[in-house]
Amino acid sequence: MKKIIVVGSGAGGGTITRELASKGIDVTLFEKGPSTKIGNAYEHYENLDVGVELIQTSCIAGTTTVTAGNAVRTCQKYLKNMGIDLEDDFNEIEGEMGVTTLPDTHFGNGTNIIMDRAKSLGFNTQKMPKFIDPKTCKPCGKCAFGCPRDSKWTSKEYVGEALDQGAKVIANTEITELITVNGEIKGVKSNDKEFLADMVVISAGSIETPRLLRRAGIDAGNNLFVDTFVTVGGILKGIKFNSEVQMNGLITLDDLIMAPHYSGLLYNKLEKYGASENDILGIMIKIADEGSGKVREDYIEKYSTAKDVSLLAKGSAAAGVILKESGVDPNTLTSTIARGAHPGGTAAIGDVVDKNLETEISGLFVADASVFPKAPGAPPVLTIVALAKRLARYIENEL
Ligand SMILES: Cc1cc2nc3c(=O)[nH]c(=O)nc-3n(C[C@H](O)[C@H](O)[C@H](O)COP(=O)(O)OP(=O)(O)OC[C@H]3O[C@@H](n4cnc5c(N)ncnc54)[C@H](O)[C@@H]3O)c2cc1C
């Protein structure tokens, strides 16, 4: 029987492993990080300061462990225009993950005030669709630490199903190199240990995937975007917004999105004015940044372009107006540094991989956020999962 190796267990890797295992295919998943309780995922953040702060986690289920549970069909039209139709995959995924907006019981005062004032000011507002189960979720504001009640979808669910279907899952093992012969993939190496396979899928995330590809001679690692965001906030005494479900509402402008969001970085700045963590109300501004970054073996470069900065300024001004109308003391308004939680673009479709996500090395595929051709400017997990499902069907047909 043909063997497939998957590298990385996040949104892309967890999905492809489960899909291949469910088709009876011999699949082995390697994950650099350890297995962890979802509630302890915050211990596995591996953030990088590269001009913007890049946020990611390394453990079984990767960065899906710390999402806000936002479920959006990012880039669907764009990919369809490229000949990649994900409609059926999205429908299937939304059913499997139970995507829905949360009931009123899961909206706190801070979110309600922001969304109400934004609507009155004429902004386009809606509830955020979530892959969070309202039956087990008790709002606590800890999604980004790893849900203490395991109430949101993470790819750990898919990895568990893959194990049940006979997949091998090997944690704490970093893949360091790809084995290729005459333009064909033959397996992977973890330091001096070799693991042979007929096909390999790299899902190591948008920073490590291009590094592995580059070591195999592929010109990956260009066009890095991160969906740059800042959180603007200020003091509203006693609002207790920090223990609400975060990003439960969505405010859309033409070229950026905003969402109610608490950040501990705001507390660090507002503490000196006598604020406790219970006294802060904030809004995240997220943009589809230009692919100005670069990943190389020994450095990562990512700066904000003039266009990125002007969009962040436009969003921050709008957020300031909404927060003031919401009762925040305008003299206390401040912003976090620029950060990025959706790195992608470093092995883009049409550049490094073809529409079947295959590289120039035969049998070597990529299934993670690296393959996005442009910044989504919105939560990417559903689209990564949809692309991985589509790739699993392609691989099954090729075997
Ligand atoms: C705080 C936060 C909140 C977010 N909220 C949302 C949200 O609400 N909705 C949404 O859609 N998106 C959200 N995202 C983004 C989303 O989590 C990521 O876009 C997504 O997980 C990326 O999937 P991926 O498969 O590319 O990489 P990852 O999920 O990062 O997985 C990559 C995996 O590969 C492993 N790995 C790396 N190198 C190697 C190697 N050499 N060998 C073996 N294993 C390796 C890593 O340890 C990691 O486990 C959020 C991100 C953050 C940081």
The ligand as a Tripos MOL2 file, in Angstrom:
@<TRIPOS>MOLECULE
LIG
   53    58     1     0     0
SMALL
NO_CHARGES

@<TRIPOS>ATOM
      1 C1         -4.7460   34.1530   18.6670 C.3       1 LIG1
      2 C2         -5.2390   33.6600   17.3230 C.ar      1 LIG1
      3 C3         -6.6020   33.6390   17.0480 C.ar      1 LIG1
      4 C4         -7.0470   33.1660   15.8080 C.ar      1 LIG1
      5 N1         -8.4130   33.1090   15.5920 N.ar      1 LIG1
      6 C5         -8.8560   32.6090   14.4220 C.ar      1 LIG1
      7 C6        -10.2670   32.4610   14.2150 C.ar      1 LIG1
      8 O1        -11.0690   32.7600   15.0830 O.2       1 LIG1
      9 N2        -10.6710   31.9230   13.0290 N.ar      1 LIG1
     10 C7         -9.7830   31.5820   12.0340 C.ar      1 LIG1
     11 O2        -10.2300   31.1600   10.9610 O.2       1 LIG1
     12 N3         -8.4530   31.7310   12.2070 N.ar      1 LIG1
     13 C8         -7.9690   32.2000   13.3850 C.ar      1 LIG1
     14 N4         -6.6200   32.2870   13.6020 N.ar      1 LIG1
     15 C9         -5.6950   31.8730   12.5170 C.3       1 LIG1
     16 C10        -5.5680   30.3580   12.3970 C.3       1 LIG1
     17 O3         -5.3730   29.7730   13.6770 O.3       1 LIG1
     18 C11        -4.4000   29.9970   11.4680 C.3       1 LIG1
     19 O4         -4.5390   30.7300   10.2720 O.3       1 LIG1
     20 C12        -4.3780   28.5100   11.1210 C.3       1 LIG1
     21 O5         -4.3070   27.7040   12.2660 O.3       1 LIG1
     22 C13        -3.1800   28.2260   10.2110 C.3       1 LIG1
     23 O6         -3.2090   26.8660    9.8470 O.3       1 LIG1
     24 P1         -1.9190   26.1850    9.2570 P.3       1 LIG1
     25 O7         -2.2580   24.7610    8.9840 O.co2     1 LIG1
     26 O8         -1.3640   27.0210    8.1820 O.co2     1 LIG1
     27 O9         -0.8120   26.2770   10.4440 O.3       1 LIG1
     28 P2         -0.8660   25.9140   12.0220 P.3       1 LIG1
     29 O10        -2.2730   25.7370   12.4850 O.co2     1 LIG1
     30 O11        -0.0410   26.9340   12.6810 O.co2     1 LIG1
     31 O12        -0.1490   24.4980   12.0820 O.3       1 LIG1
     32 C14         1.2170   24.2890   11.7340 C.3       1 LIG1
     33 C15         1.7440   23.1310   12.5780 C.3       1 LIG1
     34 O13         2.9580   22.6540   12.0110 O.3       1 LIG1
     35 C16         3.8700   22.3450   13.0660 C.3       1 LIG1
     36 N5          5.2200   22.3860   12.5110 N.ar      1 LIG1
     37 C17         5.9240   23.4780   12.1100 C.ar      1 LIG1
     38 N6          7.1240   23.1090   11.6010 N.ar      1 LIG1
     39 C18         7.1860   21.7610   11.6860 C.ar      1 LIG1
     40 C19         8.1760   20.8180   11.3230 C.ar      1 LIG1
     41 N7          9.3240   21.2020   10.7450 N.pl3     1 LIG1
     42 N8          7.9350   19.4970   11.5820 N.ar      1 LIG1
     43 C20         6.7640   19.1000   12.1640 C.ar      1 LIG1
     44 N9          5.7900   19.9710   12.5170 N.ar      1 LIG1
     45 C21         5.9830   21.2880   12.2700 C.ar      1 LIG1
     46 C22         3.6070   23.4460   14.0850 C.3       1 LIG1
     47 O14         4.0820   23.0760   15.3620 O.3       1 LIG1
     48 C23         2.0660   23.5470   14.0140 C.3       1 LIG1
     49 O15         1.4620   22.6420   14.9180 O.3       1 LIG1
     50 C24        -6.1300   32.7410   14.8210 C.ar      1 LIG1
     51 C25        -4.7640   32.7710   15.1050 C.ar      1 LIG1
     52 C26        -4.3180   33.2170   16.3380 C.ar      1 LIG1
     53 C27        -2.8390   33.2280   16.6250 C.3       1 LIG1
@<TRIPOS>BOND
     1     1     2 1
     2     2     3 ar
     3     2    52 ar
     4     3     4 ar
     5     4     5 ar
     6     4    50 ar
     7     5     6 ar
     8     6     7 ar
     9     6    13 1
    10     7     8 2
    11     7     9 ar
    12     9    10 ar
    13    10    11 2
    14    10    12 ar
    15    12    13 ar
    16    13    14 ar
    17    14    15 1
    18    14    50 ar
    19    15    16 1
    20    16    17 1
    21    16    18 1
    22    18    19 1
    23    18    20 1
    24    20    21 1
    25    20    22 1
    26    22    23 1
    27    23    24 1
    28    24    25 2
    29    24    26 1
    30    24    27 1
    31    27    28 1
    32    28    29 2
    33    28    30 1
    34    28    31 1
    35    31    32 1
    36    32    33 1
    37    33    34 1
    38    33    48 1
    39    34    35 1
    40    35    36 1
    41    35    46 1
    42    36    37 ar
    43    36    45 ar
    44    37    38 ar
    45    38    39 ar
    46    39    40 ar
    47    39    45 ar
    48    40    41 1
    49    40    42 ar
    50    42    43 ar
    51    43    44 ar
    52    44    45 ar
    53    46    47 1
    54    46    48 1
    55    48    49 1
    56    50    51 ar
    57    51    52 ar
    58    52    53 1
@<TRIPOS>SUBSTRUCTURE
     1 LIG1         1 GROUP 0 **** ****
